[in-house]
Amino acid sequence: MSSNASASNSPATRPTVLTGDRPTGPLHLGHYIGSLKSRVALQETANQFLLLADTQAMTDNVGRHQKVTDNVLEVALDYLAVGIDPEKSTIFIQSQVRELYELSMVLLNLVTVSRLERNPTIKEEIRLRGFERDIPAGFLTYPVSQAADITAFKGQLVPVGGDQLPMIEQTNELVRKFNATVEREVLVECKEVLSETARLPGIDGKAKMSKSLGNSIALGASAKEIKQAVHQMYTDPNHLRVDDPGQVEGNVVFTFLDAFDPDRDAVAELKAHYTRGGLGDSVVKRRLEGILQEMLEPIRTRREHYAKDRGEVLAMLKRGTERASAVAAKTMSEVNAALGLNYFG
């Protein structure tokens, strides 16, 4: 590699990526196609910070805090299993970086309740959870906490699904407002990194694959669980006989083939055959099952390997959290100085 090429990819010149997950359960294929796959690639060209957002997960898991803390290690195992390297990416626990709480409090003063309530992502999540007007204040301010996570590390790139774009917009609003308030450029605006694949539906055909809805395929799923999940997948309810023309749109099996089958020509041929009739659901499902089994087997094997030494996984998280804390502390020092809050130097 030439010296110029090396310099262009050195840590000092790489963009900073900030992303993460709420540890409410093991991750699934929706997470993989939505962002994990991008994160594995990005760690080769960016300074990447991955947070286990346990504090945010607590906002709508009151009384179920053990569920959150138990899953911190589970999500960390999923990260390692898909190929995220803790030597290349900093994996850390949100609640253990105190500066994130401090920065959240600063940013909360820059946004109104009405603006938070207008955030489309929050509105939809409130509806899904049935909060109506009994919204936990911590949940309503979720976008501010997320903005603190991003800006504490001066994140420039944030891998997200399309439903999270309002969060990116609100983060940048807060960055601009803070910088205008202190009349200097302290915080940095960020840009989304969208997956090439739209949100993966649940195996039941519902719009969102979700652990809580029980319609997902976990990254650590066994061969038997994968087979059962594919067998249960929603297809075309009007495709009653093999000879009947079938509908591809809304057919979960074909949506998954679009996402995971590398042979685009073969998928196109299957779609044409299914549409004109003469192709049974079982044939298409067998193809999908084979692809998922081949893809998930090495992920499952790596996950089982790392799970044998959870103490080392926890030690890895401690090292990552210490690195993250040092970076966030530097940003918070700059924020306090800009606000005149550095009373003791």
C-alpha positions in Angstrom: 0.0 0.0 0.0 1.3 3.4 -0.9 2.1 6.0 1.9 -0.7 8.2 0.5 -3.2 5.4 0.7 -2.1 4.6 4.3 -2.5 8.2 5.3 -6.0 8.5 3.9 -7.1 5.6 6.0 -5.2 6.4 9.2 -7.2 6.8 12.4 -6.6 10.5 12.5 -8.3 11.0 9.1 -11.1 8.5 9.3 -14.7 9.6 9.9 -16.2 8.8 13.2 -19.2 6.5 13.3 -21.6 6.2 16.3 -24.4 3.7 16.4 -25.8 1.0 18.7 -28.7 -1.0 20.0 -31.1 -1.2 22.9 -30.3 -4.4 24.8 -33.8 -5.8 25.2 -33.1 -9.2 23.7 -30.8 -10.9 21.3 -30.4 -9.3 17.8 -32.2 -10.7 14.7 -31.9 -10.7 11.0 -33.7 -7.3 10.8 -30.8 -5.8 12.8 -28.3 -7.6 10.6 -29.5 -6.3 7.3 -30.5 -2.9 8.7 -27.2 -2.0 10.3 -24.9 -4.7 11.5 -23.7 -5.6 8.1 -22.8 -2.0 7.4 -21.0 -1.7 10.8 -18.7 -4.7 10.0 -17.7 -2.9 6.7 -17.4 0.5 8.3 -14.9 -0.6 11.0 -12.3 -1.0 8.3 -12.6 2.6 7.1 -13.9 4.6 10.2 -13.4 5.1 13.9 -16.5 3.3 15.1 -18.2 3.5 18.5 -21.0 1.0 19.2 -23.1 1.6 22.3 -25.2 -0.8 24.2 -28.0 1.6 25.0 -29.1 0.2 28.3 -30.1 3.7 29.7 -32.5 4.3 26.8 -33.9 0.8 27.1 -34.9 1.5 30.7 -37.2 4.4 29.5 -39.9 1.9 28.5 -38.9 -1.1 30.6 -39.7 0.2 34.0 -39.9 -2.7 36.4 -38.2 -4.9 33.8 -34.7 -3.6 34.3 -33.3 -7.1 34.8 -34.3 -7.8 31.2 -32.2 -4.9 30.0 -29.1 -5.7 32.1 -29.2 -9.4 31.2 -29.2 -8.6 27.5 -26.2 -6.3 27.5 -23.9 -9.3 27.2 -26.3 -11.0 24.7 -26.1 -8.1 22.3 -22.4 -7.9 22.8 -22.2 -11.6 21.8 -24.2 -10.8 18.7 -21.8 -8.0 17.8 -18.8 -10.3 18.1 -20.6 -13.2 16.2 -21.3 -11.1 13.1 -17.7 -10.0 12.9 -17.4 -6.7 14.8 -13.8 -6.6 16.1 -13.3 -4.9 19.5 -9.8 -4.0 18.3 -11.3 -2.0 15.4 -14.6 -0.9 16.9 -15.1 0.5 20.4 -18.0 -1.3 22.1 -19.2 0.3 25.3 -22.1 0.4 27.8 -24.1 3.6 27.7 -24.9 3.8 31.3 -21.3 3.7 32.3 -20.3 6.8 30.4 -21.4 9.5 32.8 -20.7 12.4 30.4 -23.7 11.2 28.3 -26.0 12.1 31.1 -24.4 15.5 31.5 -24.6 16.3 27.8 -28.2 15.1 27.6 -29.1 17.6 30.3 -27.4 20.4 28.4 -29.2 19.6 25.2 -32.6 19.2 26.9 -32.5 23.0 27.5 -32.4 23.5 23.7 -35.6 21.7 22.7 -39.3 22.1 23.6 -41.8 19.4 24.6 -43.9 20.2 21.6 -40.9 19.6 19.2 -40.2 16.3 20.9 -43.9 15.3 20.5 -43.8 16.1 16.8 -40.9 13.7 16.1 -42.4 11.1 13.8 -40.4 8.2 15.2 -41.4 9.0 18.8 -45.0 9.5 17.8 -45.1 6.1 16.2 -43.3 4.4 19.1 -45.8 6.1 21.5 -48.7 4.7 19.5 -47.2 1.2 19.4 -46.7 1.1 23.1 -50.1 2.5 23.9 -48.8 5.3 26.1 -51.3 7.9 24.8 -50.7 10.8 27.3 -49.0 8.7 29.9 -45.6 9.0 28.3 -42.6 8.5 30.5 -40.6 11.7 30.4 -37.4 9.7 29.7 -39.0 8.1 26.7 -40.2 11.4 25.3 -36.7 12.8 25.5 -35.2 9.7 23.8 -34.1 11.8 20.8 -32.1 14.1 23.1 -30.4 11.2 24.7 -29.6 9.8 21.3 -28.3 13.2 20.2 -26.0 13.3 23.2 -24.7 9.8 22.3 -23.8 11.0 18.8 -22.4 14.4 19.6 -20.3 13.2 22.6 -18.2 11.3 20.1 -18.6 13.9 17.4 -20.1 11.2 15.3 -20.2 12.1 11.6 -21.8 8.9 10.3 -24.7 7.1 11.9 -25.9 3.8 10.4 -29.7 3.8 10.8 -32.9 2.5 9.2 -35.2 4.9 7.4 -37.5 5.1 10.4 -34.7 6.7 12.3 -34.1 9.7 10.0 -36.2 12.0 12.2 -33.7 11.3 15.0 -30.8 12.4 12.8 -32.7 15.5 11.8 -33.3 16.4 15.5 -29.7 15.7 16.4 -28.5 18.2 13.8 -31.1 20.7 15.0 -29.6 20.5 18.5 -26.1 20.7 17.2 -26.9 23.9 15.3 -28.7 25.4 18.2 -26.0 24.7 20.7 -23.2 26.1 18.4 -25.3 29.2 17.7 -25.9 29.7 21.5 -22.2 29.5 22.4 -21.2 31.3 19.1 -18.6 28.7 18.2 -18.4 25.3 16.5 -18.2 22.8 19.3 -20.5 20.0 18.3 -20.5 18.3 14.9 -23.5 17.5 12.6 -23.9 14.0 11.5 -25.1 12.2 8.4 -27.1 9.0 8.1 -25.8 5.8 6.5 -28.8 3.9 5.2 -29.0 0.2 4.5 -29.4 -0.8 0.9 -32.3 -3.0 2.0 -35.5 -1.5 3.3 -36.8 -2.6 6.8 -37.2 -6.4 6.9 -40.8 -7.4 7.8 -41.6 -10.0 10.4 -42.1 -13.6 9.3 -45.8 -13.1 9.9 -46.0 -10.3 7.3 -46.2 -7.5 9.8 -44.4 -4.3 8.9 -41.6 -4.7 11.5 -39.6 -7.7 12.6 -39.5 -7.4 16.4 -38.3 -9.5 19.3 -41.3 -8.5 21.3 -43.8 -9.6 18.6 -42.1 -13.0 18.3 -41.9 -12.7 14.5 -38.1 -12.5 14.2 -35.2 -14.9 13.4 -32.4 -14.4 16.0 -28.8 -14.3 14.8 -28.1 -17.2 17.1 -31.1 -19.3 16.0 -30.6 -23.0 15.7 -30.9 -24.9 12.5 -34.3 -26.2 13.7 -35.5 -22.7 14.6 -34.5 -21.4 11.2 -36.4 -24.2 9.5 -39.5 -23.6 11.6 -39.4 -19.9 11.0 -39.2 -20.2 7.2 -41.9 -22.8 7.2 -44.2 -20.3 9.0 -43.5 -17.4 6.8 -46.3 -15.4 5.3 -46.7 -15.8 1.5 -49.7 -15.2 -0.7 -52.9 -16.3 1.0 -54.6 -16.6 -2.4 -51.9 -19.0 -3.7 -53.8 -22.1 -2.8 -52.6 -24.5 -5.5 -49.3 -24.8 -7.2 -50.8 -23.9 -10.6 -52.4 -20.7 -9.3 -50.6 -17.4 -10.2 -49.0 -16.0 -7.0 -48.3 -12.5 -5.8 -44.7 -11.5 -5.1 -45.5 -8.1 -3.5 -46.0 -8.5 0.3 -44.8 -12.1 0.1 -42.3 -12.4 3.0 -40.3 -15.2 1.4 -39.5 -13.2 -1.6 -38.7 -10.1 0.5 -36.1 -12.2 2.4 -34.7 -13.6 -0.9 -34.3 -10.1 -2.2 -32.4 -9.3 1.0 -30.2 -12.4 1.4 -30.0 -14.3 -1.9 -26.8 -13.2 -3.8 -28.1 -14.7 -7.1 -30.3 -11.8 -8.4 -31.0 -13.5 -11.7 -32.3 -16.7 -10.0 -34.5 -14.7 -7.7 -36.0 -12.8 -10.7 -36.7 -16.1 -12.5 -38.4 -17.5 -9.4 -40.6 -14.4 -9.1 -41.6 -14.7 -12.8 -42.4 -18.4 -12.4 -44.4 -17.7 -9.2 -46.3 -14.9 -10.8 -47.4 -16.9 -13.8 -48.2 -20.0 -11.7 -46.7 -23.5 -11.4 -44.3 -22.8 -8.5 -45.2 -24.0 -5.0 -44.4 -22.0 -1.8 -42.5 -25.0 -0.5 -39.9 -24.8 -3.3 -39.3 -21.1 -2.7 -39.1 -21.7 1.1 -36.6 -24.5 0.7 -34.3 -22.1 -1.3 -34.6 -19.4 1.3 -34.0 -21.9 4.2 -30.8 -23.1 2.5 -29.5 -19.6 2.2 -30.3 -18.6 5.8 -28.8 -21.8 7.1 -25.6 -21.2 5.3 -25.4 -17.6 6.4 -26.3 -18.1 10.0 -24.3 -21.3 10.8 -20.9 -19.5 11.1 -22.5 -16.6 13.1 -24.1 -19.1 15.5 -20.8 -21.0 15.9 -18.8 -17.8 16.7 -21.5 -16.8 19.1 -21.3 -20.1 21.0 -17.5 -19.8 21.1 -17.6 -16.3 22.7 -20.4 -17.3 25.0 -18.1 -19.9 26.7 -16.1 -17.0 28.3 -18.6 -14.3 29.3 -16.0 -12.9 31.7 -13.7 -12.0 28.8 -16.7 -10.5 27.0 -17.4 -8.3 30.0 -13.7 -7.4 30.3 -13.8 -6.4 26.6 -16.8 -4.1 27.3 -14.9 -2.6 30.3 -12.0 -1.7 28.1 -14.3 -0.3 25.4 -16.2 1.7 27.9 -13.0 3.2 29.3 -11.9 4.3 25.8 -15.4 5.8 25.1 -15.4 7.6 28.5 -12.1 9.3 27.7 -13.5 10.6 24.3 -16.8 11.8 25.8 -15.0 13.5 28.7 -13.0 15.6 26.2 -16.2 16.7 24.4 -17.9 17.5 27.7 -15.0 19.6 28.8 -15.3 21.6 25.6 -19.1 22.0 26.1 -18.6 23.2 29.7 -15.9 25.6 28.6 -18.2 27.0 25.9 -21.0 27.5 28.4 -18.6 29.0 31.0 -19.1 26.1 33.4 -15.4 25.5 33.9 -15.4 27.3 37.3 -12.3 25.5 38.7 -10.2 25.6 35.5 
